[in-house]
Amino acid sequence: MGTLKKFFTHIGTLLTWTEEAFLCLLLLAMILLACVQIFLRTFYSSGILWADPLLRYMVVWAGLFGAAVATKQSKHISIDIISHLVPEQFLPWLRVLLNFFSAGICILLTYAAVKFVRDEALYGGRSILDIPSWELNLVYPLAFAIIAGRFLILAVKELGDFVLRKSTIGQT
């Protein structure tokens, strides 16, 4: 059992490193491209034709993958008034319920995003640099699926922690 846990911990660490490296490279590319655009516009009264649309797509990619990282770290945006109204003993169950609910919403968003990308592939046109627009929009189903998975993992972890706490309290 310890070997399996170690394996999944290693995989999780590798995925975290990959995600953070991707976001850093994306941010670096965005900064460099924006600076080149500013330089070209300021000193040469021109610019790269496809840079601004590409930067818009890159911002969306960075935002959605940043949201996935924030979800993993439980630092996502949440509007949670209920936790201030319920008694302390119900908070672990509430967190589990909210995480499952959030996962369900993200699964619905993933489904809608898959339909959107499918429709873009069937009827959409080309975008910047002659790239099909659906390829640039793949970030939506991918990010929402990752976020849904993260919420499910958080829910199961919270549930496991709560059950483990209850069983250790019952043994004492």
C-alpha positions in Angstrom: 0.0 0.0 0.0 2.9 2.4 0.8 4.4 1.8 -2.6 1.2 2.7 -4.4 0.9 5.9 -2.3 4.5 6.8 -3.1 3.8 6.2 -6.8 0.8 8.4 -6.9 2.6 11.1 -4.9 5.4 11.0 -7.5 2.9 11.3 -10.3 1.2 14.2 -8.6 4.5 15.9 -8.1 5.4 15.4 -11.8 2.0 16.8 -12.9 2.4 19.8 -10.6 5.8 20.5 -12.0 4.5 20.2 -15.5 1.6 22.5 -14.9 3.7 25.1 -13.2 6.3 25.0 -15.9 3.7 25.3 -18.6 2.1 28.3 -16.9 5.5 29.9 -16.4 6.5 29.4 -20.1 3.1 30.7 -21.2 3.5 33.8 -19.1 7.0 34.4 -20.3 5.8 34.0 -23.9 3.0 36.5 -23.3 5.3 39.0 -21.8 7.9 38.7 -24.6 5.3 38.9 -27.3 3.6 41.9 -25.7 6.9 43.7 -25.3 7.9 43.0 -28.9 4.5 44.4 -30.0 5.0 47.6 -27.9 8.5 48.0 -29.3 7.4 47.6 -32.9 4.5 50.0 -32.5 6.5 52.6 -30.7 9.6 52.6 -32.9 8.4 51.3 -36.2 4.7 52.2 -36.3 3.9 48.6 -37.1 3.5 45.3 -35.3 2.9 41.6 -35.8 -0.5 41.1 -37.3 -1.3 37.9 -35.4 0.2 38.9 -32.0 -2.8 40.5 -30.4 -5.3 37.7 -31.2 -2.7 35.2 -30.0 -2.2 37.1 -26.8 -6.0 37.0 -26.2 -6.0 33.3 -26.5 -2.9 33.0 -24.3 -4.6 35.0 -21.6 -7.6 32.6 -21.7 -5.3 29.6 -21.5 -3.3 31.1 -18.6 -6.5 32.0 -16.7 -8.1 28.6 -17.0 -5.0 26.6 -16.2 -4.3 29.0 -13.4 -7.8 28.3 -12.1 -7.0 24.6 -12.2 -3.9 25.1 -10.1 -5.8 27.3 -7.7 -8.4 24.6 -7.3 -5.8 22.0 -6.5 -4.4 24.3 -3.8 -8.0 25.1 -2.5 -7.3 28.8 -3.3 -10.0 29.1 -5.9 -12.7 31.8 -5.8 -15.6 30.6 -3.7 -18.8 32.3 -2.5 -19.6 30.5 0.6 -22.1 32.0 3.0 -23.4 28.7 4.2 -20.2 27.8 6.2 -20.7 30.9 8.3 -24.3 29.8 9.2 -24.0 26.1 10.0 -22.6 24.7 13.3 -18.9 23.8 13.4 -19.5 20.0 13.5 -21.2 20.1 10.1 -18.4 22.0 8.3 -16.5 18.8 7.2 -19.7 17.5 5.6 -20.4 20.8 4.1 -16.9 21.0 2.5 -17.4 17.5 1.0 -20.8 18.4 -0.3 -19.6 21.7 -1.8 -16.6 20.0 -3.5 -18.9 17.3 -5.0 -21.4 20.0 -6.1 -18.5 22.1 -7.7 -17.3 19.0 -9.5 -20.7 18.4 -10.8 -21.0 21.9 -12.1 -17.5 21.6 -13.8 -18.6 18.3 -15.4 -21.6 20.1 -16.9 -19.3 22.9 -18.1 -16.9 20.3 -19.6 -19.8 18.7 -21.5 -20.9 22.1 -22.8 -17.3 23.0 -23.7 -16.9 19.7 -25.6 -20.1 20.5 -27.6 -18.8 24.0 -28.3 -15.4 22.7 -29.5 -17.2 20.0 -31.6 -19.4 22.7 -33.2 -16.4 24.8 -33.8 -14.7 21.9 -35.5 -17.7 21.2 -37.7 -18.7 24.8 -38.6 -15.9 27.1 -37.4 -13.3 28.7 -39.5 -9.7 29.4 -39.2 -8.2 31.7 -36.7 -4.8 33.3 -36.3 -1.9 31.8 -38.2 -4.4 29.7 -40.1 -5.0 27.5 -37.1 -8.5 26.0 -36.8 -10.4 28.0 -34.2 -11.5 24.8 -32.4 -7.9 23.9 -31.6 -7.4 27.2 -29.8 -10.6 26.6 -27.9 -9.6 23.1 -26.6 -8.6 24.8 -23.4 -12.2 25.0 -22.3 -13.1 21.3 -22.0 -9.5 20.5 -20.9 -9.4 23.0 -18.1 -13.0 22.3 -16.9 -12.2 18.6 -16.9 -9.1 19.1 -14.8 -10.9 21.4 -12.4 -13.8 18.8 -12.1 -11.2 16.2 -11.3 -9.5 18.4 -8.7 -12.8 19.1 -7.0 -13.6 15.3 -6.9 -10.1 14.6 -5.5 -10.7 17.3 -2.8 -14.1 15.9 -2.0 -12.8 12.3 -1.6 -9.8 13.5 0.4 -12.0 15.6 2.7 -14.4 12.6 3.1 -11.5 10.3 3.8 -10.0 12.7 6.4 -13.4 13.1 8.0 -14.1 9.4 8.2 -10.6 8.7 9.5 -11.0 11.4 12.2 -14.3 9.9 13.2 -12.9 6.4 13.4 -9.8 7.5 15.5 -12.1 9.5 17.8 -14.4 6.4 18.2 -11.4 4.2 19.1 -10.2 6.4 22.0 
